[in-house]
Amino acid sequence: MADHRPSSLRLYTLIAVMVLSWSSNFAVGKFVLRSIPPLLVVGVRTAIAAITLLAVYIAEALAWLGFLD
């Protein structure tokens, strides 16, 4: 069985992206909430998360079914 470990560069890049997106959330939220109502911000964030999760789900389902080999 082949070892399918991701490279160290990919892991560190993903960690850096996660840290940057997590830490920039406070500054972006503070700026956005000055001009947009909070419920609209929550709705847009939820919609973006749902679309992202749907895309990941579809890609995983297609890979599992063998369409993305």
mmCIF file of the N, C-alpha and C atoms, coordinates in Angstrom:
data_MODEL
# 
_entry.id   MODEL 
# 
loop_
_atom_site.group_PDB 
_atom_site.id 
_atom_site.type_symbol 
_atom_site.label_atom_id 
_atom_site.label_alt_id 
_atom_site.label_comp_id 
_atom_site.label_asym_id 
_atom_site.label_entity_id 
_atom_site.label_seq_id 
_atom_site.pdbx_PDB_ins_code 
_atom_site.Cartn_x 
_atom_site.Cartn_y 
_atom_site.Cartn_z 
_atom_site.occupancy 
_atom_site.B_iso_or_equiv 
_atom_site.pdbx_formal_charge 
_atom_site.auth_seq_id 
_atom_site.auth_comp_id 
_atom_site.auth_asym_id 
_atom_site.auth_atom_id 
_atom_site.pdbx_PDB_model_num 
ATOM 1   N N  . MET A 1 1  ? 0.838   -1.174 0.000   1.00 0.00 ? 1  MET A N  1 
ATOM 2   C CA . MET A 1 1  ? 0.000   0.000  0.000   1.00 0.00 ? 1  MET A CA 1 
ATOM 3   C C  . MET A 1 1  ? 0.882   1.236  0.000   1.00 0.00 ? 1  MET A C  1 
ATOM 4   N N  . ALA A 1 2  ? 0.599   2.177  -0.862  1.00 0.00 ? 2  ALA A N  1 
ATOM 5   C CA . ALA A 1 2  ? 1.423   3.377  -1.005  1.00 0.00 ? 2  ALA A CA 1 
ATOM 6   C C  . ALA A 1 2  ? 1.143   4.353  0.137   1.00 0.00 ? 2  ALA A C  1 
ATOM 7   N N  . ASP A 1 3  ? 2.179   5.069  0.513   1.00 0.00 ? 3  ASP A N  1 
ATOM 8   C CA . ASP A 1 3  ? 2.066   6.079  1.564   1.00 0.00 ? 3  ASP A CA 1 
ATOM 9   C C  . ASP A 1 3  ? 1.625   7.396  0.926   1.00 0.00 ? 3  ASP A C  1 
ATOM 10  N N  . HIS A 1 4  ? 0.445   7.895  1.287   1.00 0.00 ? 4  HIS A N  1 
ATOM 11  C CA . HIS A 1 4  ? -0.110  9.108  0.686   1.00 0.00 ? 4  HIS A CA 1 
ATOM 12  C C  . HIS A 1 4  ? -0.048  10.280 1.652   1.00 0.00 ? 4  HIS A C  1 
ATOM 13  N N  . ARG A 1 5  ? 1.136   10.563 2.180   1.00 0.00 ? 5  ARG A N  1 
ATOM 14  C CA . ARG A 1 5  ? 1.298   11.688 3.087   1.00 0.00 ? 5  ARG A CA 1 
ATOM 15  C C  . ARG A 1 5  ? 1.524   12.965 2.289   1.00 0.00 ? 5  ARG A C  1 
ATOM 16  N N  . PRO A 1 6  ? 0.849   14.059 2.664   1.00 0.00 ? 6  PRO A N  1 
ATOM 17  C CA . PRO A 1 6  ? 1.076   15.330 1.971   1.00 0.00 ? 6  PRO A CA 1 
ATOM 18  C C  . PRO A 1 6  ? 2.461   15.868 2.306   1.00 0.00 ? 6  PRO A C  1 
ATOM 19  N N  . SER A 1 7  ? 2.984   16.699 1.415   1.00 0.00 ? 7  SER A N  1 
ATOM 20  C CA . SER A 1 7  ? 4.325   17.245 1.628   1.00 0.00 ? 7  SER A CA 1 
ATOM 21  C C  . SER A 1 7  ? 4.308   18.265 2.771   1.00 0.00 ? 7  SER A C  1 
ATOM 22  N N  . SER A 1 8  ? 5.486   18.480 3.338   1.00 0.00 ? 8  SER A N  1 
ATOM 23  C CA . SER A 1 8  ? 5.610   19.450 4.425   1.00 0.00 ? 8  SER A CA 1 
ATOM 24  C C  . SER A 1 8  ? 5.278   20.858 3.946   1.00 0.00 ? 8  SER A C  1 
ATOM 25  N N  . LEU A 1 9  ? 5.676   21.188 2.721   1.00 0.00 ? 9  LEU A N  1 
ATOM 26  C CA . LEU A 1 9  ? 5.379   22.511 2.184   1.00 0.00 ? 9  LEU A CA 1 
ATOM 27  C C  . LEU A 1 9  ? 3.878   22.742 2.110   1.00 0.00 ? 9  LEU A C  1 
ATOM 28  N N  . ARG A 1 10 ? 3.148   21.752 1.671   1.00 0.00 ? 10 ARG A N  1 
ATOM 29  C CA . ARG A 1 10 ? 1.693   21.899 1.572   1.00 0.00 ? 10 ARG A CA 1 
ATOM 30  C C  . ARG A 1 10 ? 1.073   22.071 2.952   1.00 0.00 ? 10 ARG A C  1 
ATOM 31  N N  . LEU A 1 11 ? 1.526   21.291 3.923   1.00 0.00 ? 11 LEU A N  1 
ATOM 32  C CA . LEU A 1 11 ? 0.987   21.401 5.275   1.00 0.00 ? 11 LEU A CA 1 
ATOM 33  C C  . LEU A 1 11 ? 1.259   22.774 5.874   1.00 0.00 ? 11 LEU A C  1 
ATOM 34  N N  . TYR A 1 12 ? 2.496   23.258 5.756   1.00 0.00 ? 12 TYR A N  1 
ATOM 35  C CA . TYR A 1 12 ? 2.835   24.567 6.313   1.00 0.00 ? 12 TYR A CA 1 
ATOM 36  C C  . TYR A 1 12 ? 2.105   25.694 5.586   1.00 0.00 ? 12 TYR A C  1 
ATOM 37  N N  . THR A 1 13 ? 1.879   25.536 4.293   1.00 0.00 ? 13 THR A N  1 
ATOM 38  C CA . THR A 1 13 ? 1.122   26.539 3.546   1.00 0.00 ? 13 THR A CA 1 
ATOM 39  C C  . THR A 1 13 ? -0.327  26.578 4.023   1.00 0.00 ? 13 THR A C  1 
ATOM 40  N N  . LEU A 1 14 ? -0.916  25.421 4.203   1.00 0.00 ? 14 LEU A N  1 
ATOM 41  C CA . LEU A 1 14 ? -2.295  25.372 4.695   1.00 0.00 ? 14 LEU A CA 1 
ATOM 42  C C  . LEU A 1 14 ? -2.421  25.933 6.107   1.00 0.00 ? 14 LEU A C  1 
ATOM 43  N N  . ILE A 1 15 ? -1.448  25.660 6.954   1.00 0.00 ? 15 ILE A N  1 
ATOM 44  C CA . ILE A 1 15 ? -1.462  26.220 8.308   1.00 0.00 ? 15 ILE A CA 1 
ATOM 45  C C  . ILE A 1 15 ? -1.334  27.735 8.255   1.00 0.00 ? 15 ILE A C  1 
ATOM 46  N N  . ALA A 1 16 ? -0.461  28.251 7.392   1.00 0.00 ? 16 ALA A N  1 
ATOM 47  C CA . ALA A 1 16 ? -0.295  29.700 7.264   1.00 0.00 ? 16 ALA A CA 1 
ATOM 48  C C  . ALA A 1 16 ? -1.569  30.360 6.757   1.00 0.00 ? 16 ALA A C  1 
ATOM 49  N N  . VAL A 1 17 ? -2.226  29.750 5.797   1.00 0.00 ? 17 VAL A N  1 
ATOM 50  C CA . VAL A 1 17 ? -3.494  30.290 5.285   1.00 0.00 ? 17 VAL A CA 1 
ATOM 51  C C  . VAL A 1 17 ? -4.541  30.285 6.386   1.00 0.00 ? 17 VAL A C  1 
ATOM 52  N N  . MET A 1 18 ? -4.604  29.221 7.164   1.00 0.00 ? 18 MET A N  1 
ATOM 53  C CA . MET A 1 18 ? -5.571  29.141 8.255   1.00 0.00 ? 18 MET A CA 1 
ATOM 54  C C  . MET A 1 18 ? -5.315  30.234 9.291   1.00 0.00 ? 18 MET A C  1 
ATOM 55  N N  . VAL A 1 19 ? -4.068  30.434 9.677   1.00 0.00 ? 19 VAL A N  1 
ATOM 56  C CA . VAL A 1 19 ? -3.740  31.441 10.688  1.00 0.00 ? 19 VAL A CA 1 
ATOM 57  C C  . VAL A 1 19 ? -4.053  32.842 10.162  1.00 0.00 ? 19 VAL A C  1 
ATOM 58  N N  . LEU A 1 20 ? -3.699  33.117 8.907   1.00 0.00 ? 20 LEU A N  1 
ATOM 59  C CA . LEU A 1 20 ? -3.980  34.436 8.348   1.00 0.00 ? 20 LEU A CA 1 
ATOM 60  C C  . LEU A 1 20 ? -5.473  34.704 8.229   1.00 0.00 ? 20 LEU A C  1 
ATOM 61  N N  . SER A 1 21 ? -6.231  33.720 7.798   1.00 0.00 ? 21 SER A N  1 
ATOM 62  C CA . SER A 1 21 ? -7.675  33.932 7.670   1.00 0.00 ? 21 SER A CA 1 
ATOM 63  C C  . SER A 1 21 ? -8.322  34.069 9.046   1.00 0.00 ? 21 SER A C  1 
ATOM 64  N N  . TRP A 1 22 ? -7.857  33.313 10.016  1.00 0.00 ? 22 TRP A N  1 
ATOM 65  C CA . TRP A 1 22 ? -8.422  33.396 11.362  1.00 0.00 ? 22 TRP A CA 1 
ATOM 66  C C  . TRP A 1 22 ? -8.084  34.739 12.003  1.00 0.00 ? 22 TRP A C  1 
ATOM 67  N N  . SER A 1 23 ? -6.855  35.197 11.865  1.00 0.00 ? 23 SER A N  1 
ATOM 68  C CA . SER A 1 23 ? -6.445  36.437 12.523  1.00 0.00 ? 23 SER A CA 1 
ATOM 69  C C  . SER A 1 23 ? -6.977  37.678 11.820  1.00 0.00 ? 23 SER A C  1 
ATOM 70  N N  . SER A 1 24 ? -7.181  37.615 10.524  1.00 0.00 ? 24 SER A N  1 
ATOM 71  C CA . SER A 1 24 ? -7.713  38.780 9.819   1.00 0.00 ? 24 SER A CA 1 
ATOM 72  C C  . SER A 1 24 ? -9.213  38.941 10.032  1.00 0.00 ? 24 SER A C  1 
ATOM 73  N N  . ASN A 1 25 ? -9.865  37.928 10.569  1.00 0.00 ? 25 ASN A N  1 
ATOM 74  C CA . ASN A 1 25 ? -11.305 37.975 10.789  1.00 0.00 ? 25 ASN A CA 1 
ATOM 75  C C  . ASN A 1 25 ? -11.698 39.132 11.711  1.00 0.00 ? 25 ASN A C  1 
ATOM 76  N N  . PHE A 1 26 ? -10.922 39.400 12.744  1.00 0.00 ? 26 PHE A N  1 
ATOM 77  C CA . PHE A 1 26 ? -11.247 40.477 13.682  1.00 0.00 ? 26 PHE A CA 1 
ATOM 78  C C  . PHE A 1 26 ? -11.202 41.838 13.000  1.00 0.00 ? 26 PHE A C  1 
ATOM 79  N N  . ALA A 1 27 ? -10.129 42.102 12.270  1.00 0.00 ? 27 ALA A N  1 
ATOM 80  C CA . ALA A 1 27 ? -9.989  43.401 11.609  1.00 0.00 ? 27 ALA A CA 1 
ATOM 81  C C  . ALA A 1 27 ? -11.057 43.599 10.540  1.00 0.00 ? 27 ALA A C  1 
ATOM 82  N N  . VAL A 1 28 ? -11.307 42.584 9.756   1.00 0.00 ? 28 VAL A N  1 
ATOM 83  C CA . VAL A 1 28 ? -12.331 42.678 8.703   1.00 0.00 ? 28 VAL A CA 1 
ATOM 84  C C  . VAL A 1 28 ? -13.709 42.851 9.327   1.00 0.00 ? 28 VAL A C  1 
ATOM 85  N N  . GLY A 1 29 ? -13.993 42.111 10.376  1.00 0.00 ? 29 GLY A N  1 
ATOM 86  C CA . GLY A 1 29 ? -15.283 42.226 11.049  1.00 0.00 ? 29 GLY A CA 1 
ATOM 87  C C  . GLY A 1 29 ? -15.510 43.608 11.629  1.00 0.00 ? 29 GLY A C  1 
ATOM 88  N N  . LYS A 1 30 ? -14.490 44.175 12.214  1.00 0.00 ? 30 LYS A N  1 
ATOM 89  C CA . LYS A 1 30 ? -14.602 45.516 12.787  1.00 0.00 ? 30 LYS A CA 1 
ATOM 90  C C  . LYS A 1 30 ? -14.882 46.554 11.700  1.00 0.00 ? 30 LYS A C  1 
ATOM 91  N N  . PHE A 1 31 ? -14.236 46.412 10.564  1.00 0.00 ? 31 PHE A N  1 
ATOM 92  C CA . PHE A 1 31 ? -14.436 47.340 9.450   1.00 0.00 ? 31 PHE A CA 1 
ATOM 93  C C  . PHE A 1 31 ? -15.819 47.163 8.817   1.00 0.00 ? 31 PHE A C  1 
ATOM 94  N N  . VAL A 1 32 ? -16.214 45.918 8.579   1.00 0.00 ? 32 VAL A N  1 
ATOM 95  C CA . VAL A 1 32 ? -17.470 45.632 7.886   1.00 0.00 ? 32 VAL A CA 1 
ATOM 96  C C  . VAL A 1 32 ? -18.677 46.020 8.738   1.00 0.00 ? 32 VAL A C  1 
ATOM 97  N N  . LEU A 1 33 ? -18.617 45.781 10.041  1.00 0.00 ? 33 LEU A N  1 
ATOM 98  C CA . LEU A 1 33 ? -19.763 46.059 10.900  1.00 0.00 ? 33 LEU A CA 1 
ATOM 99  C C  . LEU A 1 33 ? -20.045 47.545 11.061  1.00 0.00 ? 33 LEU A C  1 
ATOM 100 N N  . ARG A 1 34 ? -19.151 48.403 10.627  1.00 0.00 ? 34 ARG A N  1 
ATOM 101 C CA . ARG A 1 34 ? -19.411 49.843 10.662  1.00 0.00 ? 34 ARG A CA 1 
ATOM 102 C C  . ARG A 1 34 ? -20.400 50.253 9.581   1.00 0.00 ? 34 ARG A C  1 
ATOM 103 N N  . SER A 1 35 ? -20.446 49.505 8.482   1.00 0.00 ? 35 SER A N  1 
ATOM 104 C CA . SER A 1 35 ? -21.268 49.939 7.355   1.00 0.00 ? 35 SER A CA 1 
ATOM 105 C C  . SER A 1 35 ? -22.371 48.959 6.972   1.00 0.00 ? 35 SER A C  1 
ATOM 106 N N  . ILE A 1 36 ? -22.340 47.737 7.478   1.00 0.00 ? 36 ILE A N  1 
ATOM 107 C CA . ILE A 1 36 ? -23.321 46.721 7.106   1.00 0.00 ? 36 ILE A CA 1 
ATOM 108 C C  . ILE A 1 36 ? -23.978 46.188 8.384   1.00 0.00 ? 36 ILE A C  1 
ATOM 109 N N  . PRO A 1 37 ? -25.281 45.984 8.375   1.00 0.00 ? 37 PRO A N  1 
ATOM 110 C CA . PRO A 1 37 ? -25.960 45.452 9.564   1.00 0.00 ? 37 PRO A CA 1 
ATOM 111 C C  . PRO A 1 37 ? -25.439 44.059 9.939   1.00 0.00 ? 37 PRO A C  1 
ATOM 112 N N  . PRO A 1 38 ? -25.359 43.775 11.243  1.00 0.00 ? 38 PRO A N  1 
ATOM 113 C CA . PRO A 1 38 ? -24.801 42.502 11.704  1.00 0.00 ? 38 PRO A CA 1 
ATOM 114 C C  . PRO A 1 38 ? -25.519 41.263 11.155  1.00 0.00 ? 38 PRO A C  1 
ATOM 115 N N  . LEU A 1 39 ? -26.846 41.289 11.064  1.00 0.00 ? 39 LEU A N  1 
ATOM 116 C CA . LEU A 1 39 ? -27.554 40.114 10.564  1.00 0.00 ? 39 LEU A CA 1 
ATOM 117 C C  . LEU A 1 39 ? -27.234 39.835 9.102   1.00 0.00 ? 39 LEU A C  1 
ATOM 118 N N  . LEU A 1 40 ? -27.019 40.882 8.314   1.00 0.00 ? 40 LEU A N  1 
ATOM 119 C CA . LEU A 1 40 ? -26.629 40.686 6.919   1.00 0.00 ? 40 LEU A CA 1 
ATOM 120 C C  . LEU A 1 40 ? -25.241 40.057 6.834   1.00 0.00 ? 40 LEU A C  1 
ATOM 121 N N  . VAL A 1 41 ? -24.337 40.501 7.691   1.00 0.00 ? 41 VAL A N  1 
ATOM 122 C CA . VAL A 1 41 ? -22.985 39.931 7.717   1.00 0.00 ? 41 VAL A CA 1 
ATOM 123 C C  . VAL A 1 41 ? -23.044 38.447 8.076   1.00 0.00 ? 41 VAL A C  1 
ATOM 124 N N  . VAL A 1 42 ? -23.852 38.102 9.080   1.00 0.00 ? 42 VAL A N  1 
ATOM 125 C CA . VAL A 1 42 ? -23.989 36.694 9.483   1.00 0.00 ? 42 VAL A CA 1 
ATOM 126 C C  . VAL A 1 42 ? -24.571 35.871 8.340   1.00 0.00 ? 42 VAL A C  1 
ATOM 127 N N  . GLY A 1 43 ? -25.570 36.406 7.662   1.00 0.00 ? 43 GLY A N  1 
ATOM 128 C CA . GLY A 1 43 ? -26.170 35.691 6.540   1.00 0.00 ? 43 GLY A CA 1 
ATOM 129 C C  . GLY A 1 43 ? -25.200 35.461 5.400   1.00 0.00 ? 43 GLY A C  1 
ATOM 130 N N  . VAL A 1 44 ? -24.411 36.481 5.065   1.00 0.00 ? 44 VAL A N  1 
ATOM 131 C CA . VAL A 1 44 ? -23.435 36.341 3.980   1.00 0.00 ? 44 VAL A CA 1 
ATOM 132 C C  . VAL A 1 44 ? -22.346 35.348 4.361   1.00 0.00 ? 44 VAL A C  1 
ATOM 133 N N  . ARG A 1 45 ? -21.868 35.413 5.597   1.00 0.00 ? 45 ARG A N  1 
ATOM 134 C CA . ARG A 1 45 ? -20.843 34.463 6.039   1.00 0.00 ? 45 ARG A CA 1 
ATOM 135 C C  . ARG A 1 45 ? -21.365 33.028 6.017   1.00 0.00 ? 45 ARG A C  1 
ATOM 136 N N  . THR A 1 46 ? -22.610 32.839 6.434   1.00 0.00 ? 46 THR A N  1 
ATOM 137 C CA . THR A 1 46 ? -23.199 31.508 6.419   1.00 0.00 ? 46 THR A CA 1 
ATOM 138 C C  . THR A 1 46 ? -23.372 31.002 4.994   1.00 0.00 ? 46 THR A C  1 
ATOM 139 N N  . ALA A 1 47 ? -23.793 31.876 4.090   1.00 0.00 ? 47 ALA A N  1 
ATOM 140 C CA . ALA A 1 47 ? -23.948 31.485 2.683   1.00 0.00 ? 47 ALA A CA 1 
ATOM 141 C C  . ALA A 1 47 ? -22.605 31.097 2.068   1.00 0.00 ? 47 ALA A C  1 
ATOM 142 N N  . ILE A 1 48 ? -21.561 31.867 2.355   1.00 0.00 ? 48 ILE A N  1 
ATOM 143 C CA . ILE A 1 48 ? -20.231 31.555 1.829   1.00 0.00 ? 48 ILE A CA 1 
ATOM 144 C C  . ILE A 1 48 ? -19.756 30.203 2.375   1.00 0.00 ? 48 ILE A C  1 
ATOM 145 N N  . ALA A 1 49 ? -19.974 29.969 3.662   1.00 0.00 ? 49 ALA A N  1 
ATOM 146 C CA . ALA A 1 49 ? -19.575 28.689 4.260   1.00 0.00 ? 49 ALA A CA 1 
ATOM 147 C C  . ALA A 1 49 ? -20.348 27.532 3.639   1.00 0.00 ? 49 ALA A C  1 
ATOM 148 N N  . ALA A 1 50 ? -21.644 27.722 3.413   1.00 0.00 ? 50 ALA A N  1 
ATOM 149 C CA . ALA A 1 50 ? -22.462 26.661 2.832   1.00 0.00 ? 50 ALA A CA 1 
ATOM 150 C C  . ALA A 1 50 ? -22.022 26.338 1.408   1.00 0.00 ? 50 ALA A C  1 
ATOM 151 N N  . ILE A 1 51 ? -21.730 27.365 0.621   1.00 0.00 ? 51 ILE A N  1 
ATOM 152 C CA . ILE A 1 51 ? -21.275 27.142 -0.756  1.00 0.00 ? 51 ILE A CA 1 
ATOM 153 C C  . ILE A 1 51 ? -19.931 26.425 -0.766  1.00 0.00 ? 51 ILE A C  1 
ATOM 154 N N  . THR A 1 52 ? -19.037 26.820 0.134   1.00 0.00 ? 52 THR A N  1 
ATOM 155 C CA . THR A 1 52 ? -17.725 26.172 0.216   1.00 0.00 ? 52 THR A CA 1 
ATOM 156 C C  . THR A 1 52 ? -17.868 24.701 0.610   1.00 0.00 ? 52 THR A C  1 
ATOM 157 N N  . LEU A 1 53 ? -18.675 24.435 1.627   1.00 0.00 ? 53 LEU A N  1 
ATOM 158 C CA . LEU A 1 53 ? -18.873 23.048 2.052   1.00 0.00 ? 53 LEU A CA 1 
ATOM 159 C C  . LEU A 1 53 ? -19.555 22.218 0.975   1.00 0.00 ? 53 LEU A C  1 
ATOM 160 N N  . LEU A 1 54 ? -20.482 22.812 0.254   1.00 0.00 ? 54 LEU A N  1 
ATOM 161 C CA . LEU A 1 54 ? -21.144 22.094 -0.834  1.00 0.00 ? 54 LEU A CA 1 
ATOM 162 C C  . LEU A 1 54 ? -20.144 21.726 -1.935  1.00 0.00 ? 54 LEU A C  1 
ATOM 163 N N  . ALA A 1 55 ? -19.254 22.655 -2.260  1.00 0.00 ? 55 ALA A N  1 
ATOM 164 C CA . ALA A 1 55 ? -18.241 22.380 -3.278  1.00 0.00 ? 55 ALA A CA 1 
ATOM 165 C C  . ALA A 1 55 ? -17.316 21.250 -2.841  1.00 0.00 ? 55 ALA A C  1 
ATOM 166 N N  . VAL A 1 56 ? -16.895 21.266 -1.577  1.00 0.00 ? 56 VAL A N  1 
ATOM 167 C CA . VAL A 1 56 ? -16.034 20.200 -1.060  1.00 0.00 ? 56 VAL A CA 1 
ATOM 168 C C  . VAL A 1 56 ? -16.778 18.869 -1.071  1.00 0.00 ? 56 VAL A C  1 
ATOM 169 N N  . TYR A 1 57 ? -18.040 18.887 -0.670  1.00 0.00 ? 57 TYR A N  1 
ATOM 170 C CA . TYR A 1 57 ? -18.842 17.669 -0.655  1.00 0.00 ? 57 TYR A CA 1 
ATOM 171 C C  . TYR A 1 57 ? -18.990 17.088 -2.061  1.00 0.00 ? 57 TYR A C  1 
ATOM 172 N N  . ILE A 1 58 ? -19.281 17.928 -3.033  1.00 0.00 ? 58 ILE A N  1 
ATOM 173 C CA . ILE A 1 58 ? -19.442 17.453 -4.408  1.00 0.00 ? 58 ILE A CA 1 
ATOM 174 C C  . ILE A 1 58 ? -18.133 16.884 -4.940  1.00 0.00 ? 58 ILE A C  1 
ATOM 175 N N  . ALA A 1 59 ? -17.019 17.569 -4.669  1.00 0.00 ? 59 ALA A N  1 
ATOM 176 C CA . ALA A 1 59 ? -15.722 17.071 -5.129  1.00 0.00 ? 59 ALA A CA 1 
ATOM 177 C C  . ALA A 1 59 ? -15.395 15.725 -4.496  1.00 0.00 ? 59 ALA A C  1 
ATOM 178 N N  . GLU A 1 60 ? -15.655 15.592 -3.199  1.00 0.00 ? 60 GLU A N  1 
ATOM 179 C CA . GLU A 1 60 ? -15.390 14.320 -2.521  1.00 0.00 ? 60 GLU A CA 1 
ATOM 180 C C  . GLU A 1 60 ? -16.298 13.220 -3.053  1.00 0.00 ? 60 GLU A C  1 
ATOM 181 N N  . ALA A 1 61 ? -17.560 13.540 -3.298  1.00 0.00 ? 61 ALA A N  1 
ATOM 182 C CA . ALA A 1 61 ? -18.490 12.533 -3.817  1.00 0.00 ? 61 ALA A CA 1 
ATOM 183 C C  . ALA A 1 61 ? -18.075 12.085 -5.213  1.00 0.00 ? 61 ALA A C  1 
ATOM 184 N N  . LEU A 1 62 ? -17.665 13.017 -6.055  1.00 0.00 ? 62 LEU A N  1 
ATOM 185 C CA . LEU A 1 62 ? -17.220 12.657 -7.396  1.00 0.00 ? 62 LEU A CA 1 
ATOM 186 C C  . LEU A 1 62 ? -15.945 11.817 -7.352  1.00 0.00 ? 62 LEU A C  1 
ATOM 187 N N  . ALA A 1 63 ? -15.037 12.167 -6.442  1.00 0.00 ? 63 ALA A N  1 
ATOM 188 C CA . ALA A 1 63 ? -13.808 11.379 -6.304  1.00 0.00 ? 63 ALA A CA 1 
ATOM 189 C C  . ALA A 1 63 ? -14.130 9.977  -5.792  1.00 0.00 ? 63 ALA A C  1 
ATOM 190 N N  . TRP A 1 64 ? -15.055 9.873  -4.852  1.00 0.00 ? 64 TRP A N  1 
ATOM 191 C CA . TRP A 1 64 ? -15.426 8.574  -4.312  1.00 0.00 ? 64 TRP A CA 1 
ATOM 192 C C  . TRP A 1 64 ? -16.101 7.701  -5.366  1.00 0.00 ? 64 TRP A C  1 
ATOM 193 N N  . LEU A 1 65 ? -16.881 8.336  -6.241  1.00 0.00 ? 65 LEU A N  1 
ATOM 194 C CA . LEU A 1 65 ? -17.547 7.581  -7.303  1.00 0.00 ? 65 LEU A CA 1 
ATOM 195 C C  . LEU A 1 65 ? -16.617 7.253  -8.465  1.00 0.00 ? 65 LEU A C  1 
ATOM 196 N N  . GLY A 1 66 ? -15.439 7.854  -8.489  1.00 0.00 ? 66 GLY A N  1 
ATOM 197 C CA . GLY A 1 66 ? -14.459 7.534  -9.514  1.00 0.00 ? 66 GLY A CA 1 
ATOM 198 C C  . GLY A 1 66 ? -14.456 8.467  -10.698 1.00 0.00 ? 66 GLY A C  1 
ATOM 199 N N  . PHE A 1 67 ? -15.150 9.586  -10.609 1.00 0.00 ? 67 PHE A N  1 
ATOM 200 C CA . PHE A 1 67 ? -15.182 10.533 -11.728 1.00 0.00 ? 67 PHE A CA 1 
ATOM 201 C C  . PHE A 1 67 ? -13.973 11.455 -11.757 1.00 0.00 ? 67 PHE A C  1 
ATOM 202 N N  . LEU A 1 68 ? -13.278 11.604 -10.642 1.00 0.00 ? 68 LEU A N  1 
ATOM 203 C CA . LEU A 1 68 ? -12.121 12.509 -10.567 1.00 0.00 ? 68 LEU A CA 1 
ATOM 204 C C  . LEU A 1 68 ? -10.836 11.726 -10.349 1.00 0.00 ? 68 LEU A C  1 
ATOM 205 N N  . ASP A 1 69 ? -10.537 10.815 -11.187 1.00 0.00 ? 69 ASP A N  1 
ATOM 206 C CA . ASP A 1 69 ? -9.302  10.016 -11.026 1.00 0.00 ? 69 ASP A CA 1 
ATOM 207 C C  . ASP A 1 69 ? -8.111  10.691 -11.608 1.00 0.00 ? 69 ASP A C  1 
# 
